[in-house]
Amino acid sequence: MTLSRQRRTMSAPNRSSEPTDSATVSKNTHSQVNRFFAVATILVLVAFFILGGLTIKRAYPPVPLIRSGLERELASYQGRLEKKPEDIETRVAAAKIYVRLGKTKMATDELNRVLKMRPKYWDGLFQLGLVYLSDGKKQRAITQFKKAANAKPSEGLAYYQLGLIAHGDKRFETAVKYLEKTVKISPVLADAHYYLANSYQRLGHKGPAKQHYEEALRYIPDYTEAKKGLAGVERD
């Protein structure tokens, strides 16, 4: 009898532990389910906000940032070219803006498109020469200015640029040749008279030098360099 009671007493704890284990498993399962639904809810909300953001972007595309008046002007030209791509005057105007923005490669591309459409278009040839000159490509610039001069001999600016380049290279006889043509076409261009006078002075021709210094001062009375040049000729 005593042994039987002891066995019943020892087995009692095992039977009483079963409900405790089941409750723990049930609680853990419930917690996992709650966690799953929480994560799923968060993912759904995230997806909703992402899709909502994409919808807003499609409905309201971002306005491009235009930071300066030059960029606004360029955007206007680009808009015109989308409607009328063969408008070479607008292409040249856009190229000038590219140069002012420091985008000489884009300016060159634009001007080459112009010259592909009209190979002897003076403004395209001349502006391309200026772009090459600003990039330090002197020989290419000279080629373009010569093409511009041949395309429109009645326009003096191409001759003027050729004269300036020659003067800067100390090729004063060549400078005289081009600058004489310039002042015959555009006699009011005071700078052309100044560089022509300076070229004559360096060649030792005082008479023509004095004449063109005076012409420069006729159009710009306070032209300091011309005053100095004239004083030097008269002193010598």
C-alpha positions as a Markdown table, in Angstrom:
| # | Residue | x | y | z |
|---|---|---|---|---|
| 1 | Met | 0.0 | 0.0 | 0.0 |
| 2 | Thr | 2.7 | 2.4 | 0.8 |
| 3 | Leu | 4.6 | 1.8 | -2.4 |
| 4 | Ser | 1.4 | 2.2 | -4.5 |
| 5 | Arg | 0.7 | 5.6 | -2.9 |
| 6 | Gln | 4.3 | 6.7 | -3.5 |
| 7 | Arg | 3.9 | 5.9 | -7.2 |
| 8 | Arg | 0.7 | 7.8 | -7.5 |
| 9 | Thr | 2.3 | 10.7 | -5.7 |
| 10 | Met | 5.3 | 10.7 | -8.0 |
| 11 | Ser | 3.3 | 10.5 | -11.2 |
| 12 | Ala | 1.0 | 13.4 | -10.2 |
| 13 | Pro | 3.4 | 16.2 | -11.3 |
| 14 | Asn | 3.7 | 14.8 | -14.8 |
| 15 | Arg | 0.0 | 14.9 | -15.4 |
| 16 | Ser | -0.3 | 18.5 | -14.0 |
| 17 | Ser | 2.4 | 19.8 | -16.4 |
| 18 | Glu | 0.5 | 19.0 | -19.6 |
| 19 | Pro | -1.9 | 21.9 | -19.5 |
| 20 | Thr | 1.0 | 24.4 | -18.9 |
| 21 | Asp | 2.9 | 23.2 | -22.0 |
| 22 | Ser | -0.2 | 23.5 | -24.2 |
| 23 | Ala | -0.9 | 27.0 | -23.0 |
| 24 | Thr | 2.6 | 28.1 | -23.8 |
| 25 | Val | 2.4 | 26.7 | -27.4 |
| 26 | Ser | -0.9 | 28.4 | -27.9 |
| 27 | Lys | 0.4 | 31.7 | -26.7 |
| 28 | Asn | 3.5 | 31.5 | -28.9 |
| 29 | Thr | 1.4 | 30.6 | -32.0 |
| 30 | His | -0.9 | 33.6 | -31.3 |
| 31 | Ser | 2.1 | 35.9 | -31.0 |
| 32 | Gln | 3.6 | 34.7 | -34.2 |
| 33 | Val | 0.3 | 35.2 | -36.0 |
| 34 | Asn | 0.1 | 38.8 | -34.7 |
| 35 | Arg | 3.6 | 39.5 | -35.8 |
| 36 | Phe | 2.9 | 38.2 | -39.3 |
| 37 | Phe | -0.2 | 40.4 | -39.6 |
| 38 | Ala | 1.8 | 43.4 | -38.4 |
| 39 | Val | 4.6 | 42.9 | -40.9 |
| 40 | Ala | 2.1 | 42.3 | -43.7 |
| 41 | Thr | 0.2 | 45.5 | -42.8 |
| 42 | Ile | 3.5 | 47.5 | -42.8 |
| 43 | Leu | 4.5 | 46.1 | -46.2 |
| 44 | Val | 1.0 | 46.9 | -47.7 |
| 45 | Leu | 1.3 | 50.5 | -46.4 |
| 46 | Val | 4.8 | 50.9 | -47.8 |
| 47 | Ala | 3.7 | 49.6 | -51.2 |
| 48 | Phe | 0.7 | 52.0 | -51.1 |
| 49 | Phe | 2.9 | 55.0 | -50.5 |
| 50 | Ile | 5.4 | 54.0 | -53.2 |
| 51 | Leu | 2.6 | 53.5 | -55.7 |
| 52 | Gly | 1.0 | 56.7 | -54.6 |
| 53 | Gly | 4.3 | 58.5 | -55.1 |
| 54 | Leu | 4.8 | 57.1 | -58.6 |
| 55 | Thr | 1.2 | 58.1 | -59.5 |
| 56 | Ile | 1.9 | 61.7 | -58.3 |
| 57 | Lys | 5.1 | 61.9 | -60.3 |
| 58 | Arg | 3.3 | 60.8 | -63.5 |
| 59 | Ala | 0.5 | 63.2 | -62.9 |
| 60 | Tyr | 2.7 | 66.1 | -61.9 |
| 61 | Pro | 6.1 | 65.8 | -63.6 |
| 62 | Pro | 8.9 | 67.9 | -62.0 |
| 63 | Val | 9.3 | 71.3 | -63.4 |
| 64 | Pro | 12.9 | 71.6 | -64.9 |
| 65 | Leu | 15.1 | 74.0 | -62.9 |
| 66 | Ile | 16.2 | 77.0 | -65.0 |
| 67 | Arg | 18.8 | 79.0 | -63.1 |
| 68 | Ser | 19.5 | 82.0 | -65.3 |
| 69 | Gly | 18.2 | 84.3 | -68.0 |
| 70 | Leu | 20.6 | 82.7 | -70.5 |
| 71 | Glu | 19.2 | 79.2 | -69.8 |
| 72 | Arg | 15.6 | 80.5 | -70.2 |
| 73 | Glu | 16.6 | 82.0 | -73.5 |
| 74 | Leu | 18.2 | 78.8 | -74.6 |
| 75 | Ala | 15.1 | 76.8 | -73.5 |
| 76 | Ser | 13.1 | 79.1 | -75.7 |
| 77 | Tyr | 15.3 | 78.5 | -78.7 |
| 78 | Gln | 15.2 | 74.7 | -78.1 |
| 79 | Gly | 11.4 | 74.9 | -78.0 |
| 80 | Arg | 11.4 | 76.6 | -81.4 |
| 81 | Leu | 13.7 | 74.0 | -82.9 |
| 82 | Glu | 11.5 | 71.2 | -81.8 |
| 83 | Lys | 8.8 | 72.7 | -83.9 |
| 84 | Lys | 11.0 | 73.9 | -86.7 |
| 85 | Pro | 14.4 | 72.0 | -86.8 |
| 86 | Glu | 15.4 | 73.6 | -90.1 |
| 87 | Asp | 15.4 | 77.2 | -88.6 |
| 88 | Ile | 19.1 | 77.9 | -89.0 |
| 89 | Glu | 18.9 | 81.4 | -87.5 |
| 90 | Thr | 17.5 | 80.0 | -84.3 |
| 91 | Arg | 20.3 | 77.3 | -84.3 |
| 92 | Val | 22.9 | 80.0 | -84.6 |
| 93 | Ala | 21.3 | 82.0 | -81.8 |
| 94 | Ala | 21.3 | 78.8 | -79.6 |
| 95 | Ala | 25.0 | 78.3 | -80.4 |
| 96 | Lys | 25.8 | 81.8 | -79.2 |
| 97 | Ile | 24.1 | 81.0 | -75.9 |
| 98 | Tyr | 26.0 | 77.7 | -75.6 |
| 99 | Val | 29.3 | 79.7 | -76.0 |
| 100 | Arg | 28.3 | 82.1 | -73.3 |
| 101 | Leu | 27.5 | 79.2 | -71.0 |
| 102 | Gly | 30.9 | 77.7 | -71.7 |
| 103 | Lys | 29.5 | 74.8 | -73.6 |
| 104 | Thr | 31.6 | 75.2 | -76.8 |
| 105 | Lys | 31.3 | 71.5 | -77.8 |
| 106 | Met | 27.5 | 71.9 | -78.0 |
| 107 | Ala | 27.9 | 75.2 | -79.8 |
| 108 | Thr | 30.2 | 73.5 | -82.4 |
| 109 | Asp | 27.7 | 70.7 | -82.9 |
| 110 | Glu | 24.9 | 73.2 | -83.4 |
| 111 | Leu | 26.8 | 75.2 | -86.0 |
| 112 | Asn | 27.9 | 72.2 | -87.9 |
| 113 | Arg | 24.3 | 71.2 | -88.2 |
| 114 | Val | 23.6 | 74.7 | -89.7 |
| 115 | Leu | 26.5 | 74.4 | -92.2 |
| 116 | Lys | 25.3 | 70.9 | -93.2 |
| 117 | Met | 22.0 | 72.5 | -94.1 |
| 118 | Arg | 23.6 | 75.6 | -95.7 |
| 119 | Pro | 27.4 | 75.3 | -96.3 |
| 120 | Lys | 27.9 | 79.0 | -97.2 |
| 121 | Tyr | 25.8 | 80.6 | -94.5 |
| 122 | Trp | 28.0 | 83.5 | -93.4 |
| 123 | Asp | 26.8 | 83.7 | -89.8 |
| 124 | Gly | 27.3 | 80.0 | -89.3 |
| 125 | Leu | 30.8 | 80.1 | -90.7 |
| 126 | Phe | 31.8 | 83.2 | -88.8 |
| 127 | Gln | 30.4 | 82.0 | -85.4 |
| 128 | Leu | 32.1 | 78.7 | -85.8 |
| 129 | Gly | 35.4 | 80.6 | -86.3 |
| 130 | Leu | 34.7 | 82.5 | -83.0 |
| 131 | Val | 34.0 | 79.2 | -81.2 |
| 132 | Tyr | 37.3 | 77.7 | -82.5 |
| 133 | Leu | 39.2 | 80.8 | -81.5 |
| 134 | Ser | 37.7 | 80.7 | -78.0 |
| 135 | Asp | 38.9 | 77.1 | -77.7 |
| 136 | Gly | 42.4 | 78.0 | -78.8 |
| 137 | Lys | 42.1 | 76.2 | -82.2 |
| 138 | Lys | 43.6 | 79.1 | -84.1 |
| 139 | Gln | 44.2 | 77.4 | -87.5 |
| 140 | Arg | 40.6 | 76.1 | -87.6 |
| 141 | Ala | 39.4 | 79.5 | -86.7 |
| 142 | Ile | 41.4 | 81.0 | -89.6 |
| 143 | Thr | 40.0 | 78.5 | -92.0 |
| 144 | Gln | 36.4 | 79.4 | -90.9 |
| 145 | Phe | 37.0 | 83.1 | -91.1 |
| 146 | Lys | 38.4 | 82.8 | -94.7 |
| 147 | Lys | 35.4 | 80.7 | -95.7 |
| 148 | Ala | 33.1 | 83.4 | -94.2 |
| 149 | Ala | 35.0 | 86.2 | -96.0 |
| 150 | Asn | 34.7 | 84.3 | -99.3 |
| 151 | Ala | 31.0 | 83.6 | -98.7 |
| 152 | Lys | 30.2 | 87.3 | -98.1 |
| 153 | Pro | 33.0 | 89.7 | -99.1 |
| 154 | Ser | 30.9 | 92.7 | -98.3 |
| 155 | Glu | 31.0 | 91.8 | -94.6 |
| 156 | Gly | 34.0 | 93.2 | -92.8 |
| 157 | Leu | 34.1 | 91.2 | -89.5 |
| 158 | Ala | 35.7 | 88.1 | -90.9 |
| 159 | Tyr | 38.5 | 90.2 | -92.3 |
| 160 | Tyr | 38.8 | 92.0 | -89.0 |
| 161 | Gln | 39.2 | 88.7 | -87.1 |
| 162 | Leu | 41.9 | 87.5 | -89.6 |
| 163 | Gly | 43.7 | 90.8 | -89.1 |
| 164 | Leu | 43.6 | 90.5 | -85.3 |
| 165 | Ile | 45.0 | 87.0 | -85.4 |
| 166 | Ala | 47.8 | 88.1 | -87.8 |
| 167 | His | 48.6 | 91.1 | -85.5 |
| 168 | Gly | 48.7 | 88.9 | -82.5 |
| 169 | Asp | 51.1 | 86.6 | -84.3 |
| 170 | Lys | 53.3 | 89.6 | -85.3 |
| 171 | Arg | 52.6 | 89.1 | -89.0 |
| 172 | Phe | 52.0 | 92.8 | -89.5 |
| 173 | Glu | 52.0 | 92.8 | -93.3 |
| 174 | Thr | 49.2 | 90.2 | -93.3 |
| 175 | Ala | 47.4 | 92.2 | -90.6 |
| 176 | Val | 47.6 | 95.3 | -92.8 |
| 177 | Lys | 46.1 | 93.4 | -95.7 |
| 178 | Tyr | 43.1 | 92.2 | -93.8 |
| 179 | Leu | 42.5 | 95.3 | -91.7 |
| 180 | Glu | 42.6 | 97.6 | -94.8 |
| 181 | Lys | 39.8 | 95.5 | -96.2 |
| 182 | Thr | 38.0 | 95.8 | -92.9 |
| 183 | Val | 38.1 | 99.6 | -92.7 |
| 184 | Lys | 37.0 | 100.0 | -96.3 |
| 185 | Ile | 33.9 | 98.0 | -95.6 |
| 186 | Ser | 33.3 | 99.2 | -92.0 |
| 187 | Pro | 35.1 | 102.6 | -91.7 |
| 188 | Val | 33.4 | 103.3 | -88.3 |
| 189 | Leu | 35.1 | 100.4 | -86.7 |
| 190 | Ala | 37.6 | 102.2 | -84.4 |
| 191 | Asp | 39.4 | 99.1 | -83.2 |
| 192 | Ala | 40.2 | 98.1 | -86.8 |
| 193 | His | 41.7 | 101.5 | -87.3 |
| 194 | Tyr | 43.7 | 101.2 | -84.1 |
| 195 | Tyr | 45.2 | 97.7 | -85.0 |
| 196 | Leu | 45.8 | 98.9 | -88.6 |
| 197 | Ala | 47.7 | 101.9 | -87.3 |
| 198 | Asn | 49.7 | 99.8 | -84.9 |
| 199 | Ser | 50.7 | 97.4 | -87.6 |
| 200 | Tyr | 51.8 | 100.2 | -89.9 |
| 201 | Gln | 53.8 | 101.7 | -86.9 |
| 202 | Arg | 55.6 | 98.4 | -86.3 |
| 203 | Leu | 56.4 | 98.2 | -90.0 |
| 204 | Gly | 57.9 | 101.7 | -89.8 |
| 205 | His | 55.2 | 103.4 | -91.9 |
| 206 | Lys | 54.5 | 106.5 | -89.8 |
| 207 | Gly | 52.2 | 108.3 | -92.3 |
| 208 | Pro | 49.5 | 105.6 | -92.5 |
| 209 | Ala | 50.0 | 104.8 | -88.8 |
| 210 | Lys | 49.2 | 108.5 | -87.9 |
| 211 | Gln | 46.2 | 108.6 | -90.2 |
| 212 | His | 44.6 | 105.5 | -88.7 |
| 213 | Tyr | 45.3 | 106.5 | -85.1 |
| 214 | Glu | 43.5 | 109.7 | -85.9 |
| 215 | Glu | 40.6 | 107.8 | -87.5 |
| 216 | Ala | 40.3 | 105.6 | -84.3 |
| 217 | Leu | 40.1 | 108.8 | -82.2 |
| 218 | Arg | 37.6 | 110.3 | -84.5 |
| 219 | Tyr | 35.1 | 107.6 | -83.7 |
| 220 | Ile | 36.2 | 107.1 | -80.0 |
| 221 | Pro | 37.7 | 110.3 | -78.7 |
| 222 | Asp | 38.8 | 108.8 | -75.4 |
| 223 | Tyr | 40.5 | 105.8 | -77.0 |
| 224 | Thr | 43.5 | 105.7 | -74.6 |
| 225 | Glu | 45.6 | 103.2 | -76.6 |
| 226 | Ala | 45.1 | 105.2 | -79.8 |
| 227 | Lys | 46.1 | 108.4 | -78.0 |
| 228 | Lys | 49.3 | 106.7 | -76.8 |
| 229 | Gly | 50.0 | 105.3 | -80.3 |
| 230 | Leu | 49.5 | 108.7 | -81.9 |
| 231 | Ala | 51.8 | 110.4 | -79.4 |
| 232 | Gly | 54.4 | 107.8 | -80.1 |
| 233 | Val | 54.3 | 108.3 | -83.9 |
| 234 | Glu | 54.4 | 112.1 | -83.5 |
| 235 | Arg | 57.3 | 111.9 | -81.0 |
| 236 | Asp | 59.4 | 109.7 | -83.3 |
